[in-house]
Amino acid sequence: MSTPISVPVNAPVHAHTGTHVALAPVRIGVVSVSDRASTGVYEDKGLPALQDWLGRAVRNPITWVPRLIADERVLIAQTLRELVDAEACDLVLTTGGTGPAPRDVTPEATLDVADKEMPGFGEQMRQISLRFVPTAILSRQTAVIRGKALILNLPGQPKSIAETLEGLRDAEGKSVVPGIFAAVPYCIDLMGGPYIEAVPEVCAAFRPKSAQRPPQG
């Protein structure tokens, strides 16, 4: 069941009236893919990690559409189709199932539902993760467009989820390697989706000047 929309605590406030400025609502599907978590063997940490980071990074009110499912290619593809076609999600993020193990089939299922592949997202995720471990080259995350929705595969570990979305910073807090979320709002713009405003302190979204809207309030 979808979580109701609520005004985020970081929503901009109108300079003269003191009321919250309306931002376009965003529907975000979050999918944790894990045989063991989906059967209750251990607690799922993927969905809370996704919702925590996105909840801090996005100013828009978010309606969450969560799913916890097993590593089954047909089921994953069916879930992604449902989130885009029936639930009308603007953005869908998966976590888990992107390695080389026999049961890791999330990328294949994602490509099964794709209208277009967006390989740059996966390439950048591996660039970020390679700063920490050489085994990052074993990760097979990808991204696709289905209809007017962007679907992103993310790593399975909460720490890696935050790193790939946010990117890397130096000791002074300056961005060293951009995270993939910096490109997400403009990508959704180009597909005709809602105008997503990011929180710069978490991850500054990049848009060319011609695509930027005047500051609210």
Long-range contacts (C-beta under 8 A, 24 or more apart in sequence): 2-27, 2-63, 2-64, 2-65, 2-87, 3-63, 3-64, 3-65, 3-66, 4-63, 5-61, 5-62, 5-63, 6-61, 7-61, 8-55, 8-58, 8-59, 8-60, 8-61, 8-62, 10-56, 10-59, 10-199, 11-59, 11-61, 12-59, 12-197, 12-216, 12-217, 13-217, 14-216, 14-217, 15-217, 16-217, 21-216, 21-217, 23-59, 23-60, 23-61, 23-195, 23-197, 23-216, 24-60, 24-194, 24-195, 24-196, 25-60, 25-61, 25-62, 25-63, 25-194, 26-58, 26-60, 26-61, 26-62, 26-63, 26-90, 26-91, 26-194, 26-196, 27-62, 27-63, 27-65, 27-87, 27-88, 27-89, 27-90, 27-91, 28-54, 28-62, 28-63, 28-64, 28-65, 28-89, 28-90, 28-91, 28-92, 28-93, 29-65, 29-66, 29-67, 29-80, 29-83, 29-84, 29-87, 29-89, 29-91, 29-92, 29-93, 30-54, 30-64, 30-65, 30-66, 30-67, 30-92, 30-93, 30-94, 30-95, 31-66, 31-67, 31-68, 31-69, 31-76, 31-79, 31-80, 31-83, 31-92, 31-93, 31-94, 31-95, 32-66, 32-67, 32-68, 32-69, 32-94, 32-95, 32-96, 33-69, 33-70, 33-71, 33-76, 33-94, 33-95, 33-96, 33-97, 33-106, 34-68, 34-70, 34-71, 34-96, 34-97, 34-156, 35-70, 35-71, 35-103, 37-68, 38-68, 38-69, 38-70, 39-70, 44-68, 45-158, 46-95, 46-96, 46-156, 46-158, 46-161, 47-95, 48-158, 49-95, 49-158, 49-161, 49-162, 50-93, 50-95, 50-154, 50-161, 53-161, 53-162, 53-165, 53-166, 53-202, 54-93, 54-165, 56-199, 56-202, 57-165, 57-166, 57-181, 57-198, 57-199, 57-202, 57-203, 58-196, 58-197, 58-198, 58-199, 59-196, 59-197, 59-198, 59-199, 60-194, 60-196, 60-197, 65-89, 71-96, 71-97, 71-103, 71-104, 71-105, 71-106, 72-105, 73-105, 73-108, 73-109, 73-112, 74-109, 76-105, 76-106, 76-109, 76-110, 77-109, 77-110, 77-112, 77-113, 80-109, 80-110, 80-113, 80-146, 80-151, 81-113, 81-146, 83-149, 84-113, 84-146, 84-147, 84-149, 84-151, 85-146, 85-147, 89-149, 90-148, 90-149, 90-150, 90-188, 90-193, 90-194, 91-149, 91-150, 91-152, 91-184, 91-188, 91-193, 92-149, 92-150, 92-151, 92-152, 93-151, 93-152, 93-154, 94-151, 94-152, 94-153, 94-154, 95-154, 95-155, 95-156, 95-161, 96-156, 97-156, 98-139, 98-140, 98-141, 98-153, 98-154, 98-155, 98-156, 99-138, 99-139, 99-140, 99-156, 100-138, 100-140, 104-140, 106-153, 107-140, 107-141, 107-142, 107-153, 110-142, 110-143, 110-144, 110-151, 110-153, 111-142, 111-144, 113-144, 113-146, 113-151, 114-144, 114-145, 114-146, 114-151, 115-144, 115-145, 115-146, 115-147, 116-144, 116-145, 117-142, 117-143, 117-144, 118-142, 118-143, 118-144, 118-145, 118-150, 118-187, 119-143, 120-183, 121-152, 121-180, 121-183, 122-153, 124-164, 124-178, 124-179, 124-180, 125-154, 125-155, 125-164, 125-180, 127-177, 128-163, 128-164, 128-167, 128-168, 128-177, 128-179, 129-155, 129-160, 129-163, 129-164, 131-168, 131-177, 132-163, 145-191, 148-191, 148-192, 148-193, 149-191, 149-193, 150-184, 150-187, 150-188, 150-191, 150-193, 152-180, 152-184, 165-203, 166-202, 166-203, 167-203, 175-204, 178-206, 179-203, 181-205, 182-206, 186-211
